[in-house]
Amino acid sequence: MLIMAHCAVMPLVWLLSAALSFKCAVMLMVVISLYYYLRQDALLNFPCSVVSITLIDGKNCALKMRNGSEKECIVLGISYVSAYLTVLILQPVRYWSLRSVIILPDSADAEEFRRLRILLRWKW
């Protein structure tokens, strides 16, 4: 889905009535974005890629990164929950920026994924 979304943008860029240099710059940014998000969210081989999530209490969770560090975050109510995809929108405790974590059904135990979806839907 990630590759298809990035590839769908490319023909749209060429339809813009802008200078060729602007179109090439936007295309380069799309390719860089694809590379970054593939490595961070799909392949999980960036040092800052999330490899595990532990729910602490009602609104907090701990993220374990590929490099071994942990980060405490607050789960925001704008997280997206469906049967086939869950996108957690998190705010790290001491930072202002937001972080998203994509969880697919095949990346977690079926029962734990079901419990997470129920918790996100009814508690948050």
Secondary structure by P-SEA (a helix, b strand, c coil): caaaaaaaaaaaaaaccccaaaaaaaaaaaaaaaaaaaaccccccccccccccccccccbbbbbccccbbbbbbbcccccccccbbbbbcccccccbbbbbbbccccccaaaaaaaaaaaaccc
